[in-house]
Amino acid sequence: MKILSTRAGSFLTGDDVADAVLDYDLALSRRRTVALVSVPFLDHAHERSAQFVIGWNANVSAVSHEEFDRDELHAPDTVSAFRARAAALGPVHAEPFDDFDLIVGTWPTYE
């Protein structure tokens, strides 16, 4: 299990779900765009769903939480959907913001 942290709060979810959200978040960030997503999570006794924004400047992170003594949350349809959306955004070929970035030569390229 992992704790997925966003500006909206922290949510206990499955490893695959958290990893897929982070993959999609990174793909969106590279495109400098955002998306509203719905993610399953566990609270004290129930499986629930949270909606929040991921992507450019959304500050999403995940931390492993091994101490939780409950079965892993599995959401294969959600995981597949996030991975497909991330793949659909394709590779990013970054461009410098301005001439200074060209001079400094530190601008990364993503392929």
Phi and psi in radians as a Rosetta constraint file:
Dihedral C 1 N 2 CA 2 C 2 CIRCULARHARMONIC -2.353 0.35
Dihedral N 2 CA 2 C 2 N 3 CIRCULARHARMONIC 2.649 0.35
Dihedral C 2 N 3 CA 3 C 3 CIRCULARHARMONIC -1.721 0.35
Dihedral N 3 CA 3 C 3 N 4 CIRCULARHARMONIC 2.058 0.35
Dihedral C 3 N 4 CA 4 C 4 CIRCULARHARMONIC -1.649 0.35
Dihedral N 4 CA 4 C 4 N 5 CIRCULARHARMONIC 2.063 0.35
Dihedral C 4 N 5 CA 5 C 5 CIRCULARHARMONIC -1.876 0.35
Dihedral N 5 CA 5 C 5 N 6 CIRCULARHARMONIC 2.323 0.35
Dihedral C 5 N 6 CA 6 C 6 CIRCULARHARMONIC -2.396 0.35
Dihedral N 6 CA 6 C 6 N 7 CIRCULARHARMONIC 3.128 0.35
Dihedral C 6 N 7 CA 7 C 7 CIRCULARHARMONIC -1.162 0.35
Dihedral N 7 CA 7 C 7 N 8 CIRCULARHARMONIC -0.407 0.35
Dihedral C 7 N 8 CA 8 C 8 CIRCULARHARMONIC -1.412 0.35
Dihedral N 8 CA 8 C 8 N 9 CIRCULARHARMONIC -0.293 0.35
Dihedral C 8 N 9 CA 9 C 9 CIRCULARHARMONIC 2.534 0.35
Dihedral N 9 CA 9 C 9 N 10 CIRCULARHARMONIC -2.943 0.35
Dihedral C 9 N 10 CA 10 C 10 CIRCULARHARMONIC -2.080 0.35
Dihedral N 10 CA 10 C 10 N 11 CIRCULARHARMONIC 2.423 0.35
Dihedral C 10 N 11 CA 11 C 11 CIRCULARHARMONIC -2.337 0.35
Dihedral N 11 CA 11 C 11 N 12 CIRCULARHARMONIC 2.266 0.35
Dihedral C 11 N 12 CA 12 C 12 CIRCULARHARMONIC -1.450 0.35
Dihedral N 12 CA 12 C 12 N 13 CIRCULARHARMONIC 2.066 0.35
Dihedral C 12 N 13 CA 13 C 13 CIRCULARHARMONIC -2.468 0.35
Dihedral N 13 CA 13 C 13 N 14 CIRCULARHARMONIC 3.081 0.35
Dihedral C 13 N 14 CA 14 C 14 CIRCULARHARMONIC -1.279 0.35
Dihedral N 14 CA 14 C 14 N 15 CIRCULARHARMONIC 2.728 0.35
Dihedral C 14 N 15 CA 15 C 15 CIRCULARHARMONIC -0.983 0.35
Dihedral N 15 CA 15 C 15 N 16 CIRCULARHARMONIC -0.867 0.35
Dihedral C 15 N 16 CA 16 C 16 CIRCULARHARMONIC -1.109 0.35
Dihedral N 16 CA 16 C 16 N 17 CIRCULARHARMONIC -0.667 0.35
Dihedral C 16 N 17 CA 17 C 17 CIRCULARHARMONIC -1.118 0.35
Dihedral N 17 CA 17 C 17 N 18 CIRCULARHARMONIC -0.860 0.35
Dihedral C 17 N 18 CA 18 C 18 CIRCULARHARMONIC -1.073 0.35
Dihedral N 18 CA 18 C 18 N 19 CIRCULARHARMONIC -0.749 0.35
Dihedral C 18 N 19 CA 19 C 19 CIRCULARHARMONIC -1.132 0.35
Dihedral N 19 CA 19 C 19 N 20 CIRCULARHARMONIC -0.683 0.35
Dihedral C 19 N 20 CA 20 C 20 CIRCULARHARMONIC -1.172 0.35
Dihedral N 20 CA 20 C 20 N 21 CIRCULARHARMONIC -0.689 0.35
Dihedral C 20 N 21 CA 21 C 21 CIRCULARHARMONIC -1.080 0.35
Dihedral N 21 CA 21 C 21 N 22 CIRCULARHARMONIC -0.765 0.35
Dihedral C 21 N 22 CA 22 C 22 CIRCULARHARMONIC -1.146 0.35
Dihedral N 22 CA 22 C 22 N 23 CIRCULARHARMONIC -0.653 0.35
Dihedral C 22 N 23 CA 23 C 23 CIRCULARHARMONIC -1.078 0.35
Dihedral N 23 CA 23 C 23 N 24 CIRCULARHARMONIC -0.795 0.35
Dihedral C 23 N 24 CA 24 C 24 CIRCULARHARMONIC -1.173 0.35
Dihedral N 24 CA 24 C 24 N 25 CIRCULARHARMONIC -0.702 0.35
Dihedral C 24 N 25 CA 25 C 25 CIRCULARHARMONIC -1.023 0.35
Dihedral N 25 CA 25 C 25 N 26 CIRCULARHARMONIC -0.777 0.35
Dihedral C 25 N 26 CA 26 C 26 CIRCULARHARMONIC -1.139 0.35
Dihedral N 26 CA 26 C 26 N 27 CIRCULARHARMONIC -0.758 0.35
Dihedral C 26 N 27 CA 27 C 27 CIRCULARHARMONIC -1.068 0.35
Dihedral N 27 CA 27 C 27 N 28 CIRCULARHARMONIC -0.737 0.35
Dihedral C 27 N 28 CA 28 C 28 CIRCULARHARMONIC -1.146 0.35
Dihedral N 28 CA 28 C 28 N 29 CIRCULARHARMONIC -0.740 0.35
Dihedral C 28 N 29 CA 29 C 29 CIRCULARHARMONIC -1.066 0.35
Dihedral N 29 CA 29 C 29 N 30 CIRCULARHARMONIC -0.705 0.35
Dihedral C 29 N 30 CA 30 C 30 CIRCULARHARMONIC -1.116 0.35
Dihedral N 30 CA 30 C 30 N 31 CIRCULARHARMONIC -0.474 0.35
Dihedral C 30 N 31 CA 31 C 31 CIRCULARHARMONIC -1.591 0.35
Dihedral N 31 CA 31 C 31 N 32 CIRCULARHARMONIC -0.021 0.35
Dihedral C 31 N 32 CA 32 C 32 CIRCULARHARMONIC 0.984 0.35
Dihedral N 32 CA 32 C 32 N 33 CIRCULARHARMONIC 0.851 0.35
Dihedral C 32 N 33 CA 33 C 33 CIRCULARHARMONIC -2.466 0.35
Dihedral N 33 CA 33 C 33 N 34 CIRCULARHARMONIC 3.013 0.35
Dihedral C 33 N 34 CA 34 C 34 CIRCULARHARMONIC -2.297 0.35
Dihedral N 34 CA 34 C 34 N 35 CIRCULARHARMONIC 2.907 0.35
Dihedral C 34 N 35 CA 35 C 35 CIRCULARHARMONIC -2.559 0.35
Dihedral N 35 CA 35 C 35 N 36 CIRCULARHARMONIC 2.587 0.35
Dihedral C 35 N 36 CA 36 C 36 CIRCULARHARMONIC -1.601 0.35
Dihedral N 36 CA 36 C 36 N 37 CIRCULARHARMONIC 2.185 0.35
Dihedral C 36 N 37 CA 37 C 37 CIRCULARHARMONIC -2.150 0.35
Dihedral N 37 CA 37 C 37 N 38 CIRCULARHARMONIC 2.763 0.35
Dihedral C 37 N 38 CA 38 C 38 CIRCULARHARMONIC -2.040 0.35
Dihedral N 38 CA 38 C 38 N 39 CIRCULARHARMONIC 2.157 0.35
Dihedral C 38 N 39 CA 39 C 39 CIRCULARHARMONIC -2.181 0.35
Dihedral N 39 CA 39 C 39 N 40 CIRCULARHARMONIC 2.273 0.35
Dihedral C 39 N 40 CA 40 C 40 CIRCULARHARMONIC -1.289 0.35
Dihedral N 40 CA 40 C 40 N 41 CIRCULARHARMONIC 2.505 0.35
Dihedral C 40 N 41 CA 41 C 41 CIRCULARHARMONIC -2.598 0.35
Dihedral N 41 CA 41 C 41 N 42 CIRCULARHARMONIC 2.931 0.35
Dihedral C 41 N 42 CA 42 C 42 CIRCULARHARMONIC -1.911 0.35
Dihedral N 42 CA 42 C 42 N 43 CIRCULARHARMONIC 2.320 0.35
Dihedral C 42 N 43 CA 43 C 43 CIRCULARHARMONIC -1.857 0.35
Dihedral N 43 CA 43 C 43 N 44 CIRCULARHARMONIC -2.679 0.35
Dihedral C 43 N 44 CA 44 C 44 CIRCULARHARMONIC -0.978 0.35
Dihedral N 44 CA 44 C 44 N 45 CIRCULARHARMONIC -0.748 0.35
Dihedral C 44 N 45 CA 45 C 45 CIRCULARHARMONIC -2.412 0.35
Dihedral N 45 CA 45 C 45 N 46 CIRCULARHARMONIC -0.020 0.35
Dihedral C 45 N 46 CA 46 C 46 CIRCULARHARMONIC -2.357 0.35
Dihedral N 46 CA 46 C 46 N 47 CIRCULARHARMONIC 2.745 0.35
Dihedral C 46 N 47 CA 47 C 47 CIRCULARHARMONIC -1.586 0.35
Dihedral N 47 CA 47 C 47 N 48 CIRCULARHARMONIC 2.259 0.35
Dihedral C 47 N 48 CA 48 C 48 CIRCULARHARMONIC -2.266 0.35
Dihedral N 48 CA 48 C 48 N 49 CIRCULARHARMONIC -3.081 0.35
Dihedral C 48 N 49 CA 49 C 49 CIRCULARHARMONIC -2.327 0.35
Dihedral N 49 CA 49 C 49 N 50 CIRCULARHARMONIC 2.431 0.35
Dihedral C 49 N 50 CA 50 C 50 CIRCULARHARMONIC -2.114 0.35
Dihedral N 50 CA 50 C 50 N 51 CIRCULARHARMONIC 2.487 0.35
Dihedral C 50 N 51 CA 51 C 51 CIRCULARHARMONIC -1.971 0.35
Dihedral N 51 CA 51 C 51 N 52 CIRCULARHARMONIC 2.345 0.35
Dihedral C 51 N 52 CA 52 C 52 CIRCULARHARMONIC -2.793 0.35
Dihedral N 52 CA 52 C 52 N 53 CIRCULARHARMONIC 2.936 0.35
Dihedral C 52 N 53 CA 53 C 53 CIRCULARHARMONIC -1.598 0.35
Dihedral N 53 CA 53 C 53 N 54 CIRCULARHARMONIC 2.395 0.35
Dihedral C 53 N 54 CA 54 C 54 CIRCULARHARMONIC -2.210 0.35
Dihedral N 54 CA 54 C 54 N 55 CIRCULARHARMONIC 2.862 0.35
Dihedral C 54 N 55 CA 55 C 55 CIRCULARHARMONIC 2.032 0.35
Dihedral N 55 CA 55 C 55 N 56 CIRCULARHARMONIC -2.561 0.35
Dihedral C 55 N 56 CA 56 C 56 CIRCULARHARMONIC -0.905 0.35
Dihedral N 56 CA 56 C 56 N 57 CIRCULARHARMONIC 2.067 0.35
Dihedral C 56 N 57 CA 57 C 57 CIRCULARHARMONIC 1.055 0.35
Dihedral N 57 CA 57 C 57 N 58 CIRCULARHARMONIC 0.495 0.35
Dihedral C 57 N 58 CA 58 C 58 CIRCULARHARMONIC -1.633 0.35
Dihedral N 58 CA 58 C 58 N 59 CIRCULARHARMONIC -0.268 0.35
Dihedral C 58 N 59 CA 59 C 59 CIRCULARHARMONIC 0.999 0.35
Dihedral N 59 CA 59 C 59 N 60 CIRCULARHARMONIC 1.088 0.35
Dihedral C 59 N 60 CA 60 C 60 CIRCULARHARMONIC -1.775 0.35
Dihedral N 60 CA 60 C 60 N 61 CIRCULARHARMONIC 2.396 0.35
Dihedral C 60 N 61 CA 61 C 61 CIRCULARHARMONIC -2.557 0.35
Dihedral N 61 CA 61 C 61 N 62 CIRCULARHARMONIC 2.891 0.35
Dihedral C 61 N 62 CA 62 C 62 CIRCULARHARMONIC -2.418 0.35
Dihedral N 62 CA 62 C 62 N 63 CIRCULARHARMONIC 2.511 0.35
Dihedral C 62 N 63 CA 63 C 63 CIRCULARHARMONIC -2.311 0.35
Dihedral N 63 CA 63 C 63 N 64 CIRCULARHARMONIC 2.345 0.35
Dihedral C 63 N 64 CA 64 C 64 CIRCULARHARMONIC -1.097 0.35
Dihedral N 64 CA 64 C 64 N 65 CIRCULARHARMONIC 2.496 0.35
Dihedral C 64 N 65 CA 65 C 65 CIRCULARHARMONIC -2.341 0.35
Dihedral N 65 CA 65 C 65 N 66 CIRCULARHARMONIC 1.455 0.35
Dihedral C 65 N 66 CA 66 C 66 CIRCULARHARMONIC -1.343 0.35
Dihedral N 66 CA 66 C 66 N 67 CIRCULARHARMONIC -0.298 0.35
Dihedral C 66 N 67 CA 67 C 67 CIRCULARHARMONIC -1.374 0.35
Dihedral N 67 CA 67 C 67 N 68 CIRCULARHARMONIC -0.169 0.35
Dihedral C 67 N 68 CA 68 C 68 CIRCULARHARMONIC -1.343 0.35
Dihedral N 68 CA 68 C 68 N 69 CIRCULARHARMONIC 2.187 0.35
Dihedral C 68 N 69 CA 69 C 69 CIRCULARHARMONIC -1.693 0.35
Dihedral N 69 CA 69 C 69 N 70 CIRCULARHARMONIC 0.725 0.35
Dihedral C 69 N 70 CA 70 C 70 CIRCULARHARMONIC -2.128 0.35
Dihedral N 70 CA 70 C 70 N 71 CIRCULARHARMONIC 2.735 0.35
Dihedral C 70 N 71 CA 71 C 71 CIRCULARHARMONIC -1.062 0.35
Dihedral N 71 CA 71 C 71 N 72 CIRCULARHARMONIC 2.608 0.35
Dihedral C 71 N 72 CA 72 C 72 CIRCULARHARMONIC -1.016 0.35
Dihedral N 72 CA 72 C 72 N 73 CIRCULARHARMONIC 2.407 0.35
Dihedral C 72 N 73 CA 73 C 73 CIRCULARHARMONIC -1.417 0.35
Dihedral N 73 CA 73 C 73 N 74 CIRCULARHARMONIC 2.125 0.35
Dihedral C 73 N 74 CA 74 C 74 CIRCULARHARMONIC -1.961 0.35
Dihedral N 74 CA 74 C 74 N 75 CIRCULARHARMONIC 2.327 0.35
Dihedral C 74 N 75 CA 75 C 75 CIRCULARHARMONIC -2.515 0.35
Dihedral N 75 CA 75 C 75 N 76 CIRCULARHARMONIC 1.258 0.35
Dihedral C 75 N 76 CA 76 C 76 CIRCULARHARMONIC -1.049 0.35
Dihedral N 76 CA 76 C 76 N 77 CIRCULARHARMONIC -0.608 0.35
Dihedral C 76 N 77 CA 77 C 77 CIRCULARHARMONIC -1.157 0.35
Dihedral N 77 CA 77 C 77 N 78 CIRCULARHARMONIC -0.708 0.35
Dihedral C 77 N 78 CA 78 C 78 CIRCULARHARMONIC -1.143 0.35
Dihedral N 78 CA 78 C 78 N 79 CIRCULARHARMONIC -0.788 0.35
Dihedral C 78 N 79 CA 79 C 79 CIRCULARHARMONIC -1.060 0.35
Dihedral N 79 CA 79 C 79 N 80 CIRCULARHARMONIC -0.810 0.35
Dihedral C 79 N 80 CA 80 C 80 CIRCULARHARMONIC -1.065 0.35
Dihedral N 80 CA 80 C 80 N 81 CIRCULARHARMONIC -0.734 0.35
Dihedral C 80 N 81 CA 81 C 81 CIRCULARHARMONIC -1.110 0.35
Dihedral N 81 CA 81 C 81 N 82 CIRCULARHARMONIC -0.784 0.35
Dihedral C 81 N 82 CA 82 C 82 CIRCULARHARMONIC -1.140 0.35
Dihedral N 82 CA 82 C 82 N 83 CIRCULARHARMONIC -0.729 0.35
Dihedral C 82 N 83 CA 83 C 83 CIRCULARHARMONIC -1.154 0.35
Dihedral N 83 CA 83 C 83 N 84 CIRCULARHARMONIC -0.661 0.35
Dihedral C 83 N 84 CA 84 C 84 CIRCULARHARMONIC -1.164 0.35
Dihedral N 84 CA 84 C 84 N 85 CIRCULARHARMONIC -0.721 0.35
Dihedral C 84 N 85 CA 85 C 85 CIRCULARHARMONIC -1.121 0.35
Dihedral N 85 CA 85 C 85 N 86 CIRCULARHARMONIC -0.703 0.35
Dihedral C 85 N 86 CA 86 C 86 CIRCULARHARMONIC -1.132 0.35
Dihedral N 86 CA 86 C 86 N 87 CIRCULARHARMONIC -0.766 0.35
Dihedral C 86 N 87 CA 87 C 87 CIRCULARHARMONIC -1.149 0.35
Dihedral N 87 CA 87 C 87 N 88 CIRCULARHARMONIC -0.604 0.35
Dihedral C 87 N 88 CA 88 C 88 CIRCULARHARMONIC -1.160 0.35
Dihedral N 88 CA 88 C 88 N 89 CIRCULARHARMONIC -0.424 0.35
Dihedral C 88 N 89 CA 89 C 89 CIRCULARHARMONIC -1.268 0.35
Dihedral N 89 CA 89 C 89 N 90 CIRCULARHARMONIC -0.326 0.35
Dihedral C 89 N 90 CA 90 C 90 CIRCULARHARMONIC 1.197 0.35
Dihedral N 90 CA 90 C 90 N 91 CIRCULARHARMONIC -3.140 0.35
Dihedral C 90 N 91 CA 91 C 91 CIRCULARHARMONIC -1.213 0.35
Dihedral N 91 CA 91 C 91 N 92 CIRCULARHARMONIC 2.661 0.35
Dihedral C 91 N 92 CA 92 C 92 CIRCULARHARMONIC -1.904 0.35
Dihedral N 92 CA 92 C 92 N 93 CIRCULARHARMONIC 2.307 0.35
Dihedral C 92 N 93 CA 93 C 93 CIRCULARHARMONIC -1.975 0.35
Dihedral N 93 CA 93 C 93 N 94 CIRCULARHARMONIC 1.720 0.35
Dihedral C 93 N 94 CA 94 C 94 CIRCULARHARMONIC -1.235 0.35
Dihedral N 94 CA 94 C 94 N 95 CIRCULARHARMONIC 2.644 0.35
Dihedral C 94 N 95 CA 95 C 95 CIRCULARHARMONIC -2.157 0.35
Dihedral N 95 CA 95 C 95 N 96 CIRCULARHARMONIC 2.592 0.35
Dihedral C 95 N 96 CA 96 C 96 CIRCULARHARMONIC -1.159 0.35
Dihedral N 96 CA 96 C 96 N 97 CIRCULARHARMONIC 2.638 0.35
Dihedral C 96 N 97 CA 97 C 97 CIRCULARHARMONIC -1.229 0.35
Dihedral N 97 CA 97 C 97 N 98 CIRCULARHARMONIC -0.684 0.35
Dihedral C 97 N 98 CA 98 C 98 CIRCULARHARMONIC -2.709 0.35
Dihedral N 98 CA 98 C 98 N 99 CIRCULARHARMONIC -3.116 0.35
Dihedral C 98 N 99 CA 99 C 99 CIRCULARHARMONIC -1.092 0.35
Dihedral N 99 CA 99 C 99 N 100 CIRCULARHARMONIC -0.527 0.35
Dihedral C 99 N 100 CA 100 C 100 CIRCULARHARMONIC -1.058 0.35
Dihedral N 100 CA 100 C 100 N 101 CIRCULARHARMONIC -0.706 0.35
Dihedral C 100 N 101 CA 101 C 101 CIRCULARHARMONIC -1.082 0.35
Dihedral N 101 CA 101 C 101 N 102 CIRCULARHARMONIC -0.599 0.35
Dihedral C 101 N 102 CA 102 C 102 CIRCULARHARMONIC -1.191 0.35
Dihedral N 102 CA 102 C 102 N 103 CIRCULARHARMONIC -0.698 0.35
Dihedral C 102 N 103 CA 103 C 103 CIRCULARHARMONIC -1.189 0.35
Dihedral N 103 CA 103 C 103 N 104 CIRCULARHARMONIC -0.815 0.35
Dihedral C 103 N 104 CA 104 C 104 CIRCULARHARMONIC -1.158 0.35
Dihedral N 104 CA 104 C 104 N 105 CIRCULARHARMONIC -0.643 0.35
Dihedral C 104 N 105 CA 105 C 105 CIRCULARHARMONIC 1.292 0.35
Dihedral N 105 CA 105 C 105 N 106 CIRCULARHARMONIC 0.400 0.35
Dihedral C 105 N 106 CA 106 C 106 CIRCULARHARMONIC -1.795 0.35
Dihedral N 106 CA 106 C 106 N 107 CIRCULARHARMONIC 0.054 0.35
Dihedral C 106 N 107 CA 107 C 107 CIRCULARHARMONIC -1.264 0.35
Dihedral N 107 CA 107 C 107 N 108 CIRCULARHARMONIC 2.157 0.35
Dihedral C 107 N 108 CA 108 C 108 CIRCULARHARMONIC -1.349 0.35
Dihedral N 108 CA 108 C 108 N 109 CIRCULARHARMONIC 2.675 0.35
Dihedral C 108 N 109 CA 109 C 109 CIRCULARHARMONIC -2.001 0.35
Dihedral N 109 CA 109 C 109 N 110 CIRCULARHARMONIC 2.444 0.35
Dihedral C 109 N 110 CA 110 C 110 CIRCULARHARMONIC -2.015 0.35
Dihedral N 110 CA 110 C 110 N 111 CIRCULARHARMONIC 2.292 0.35
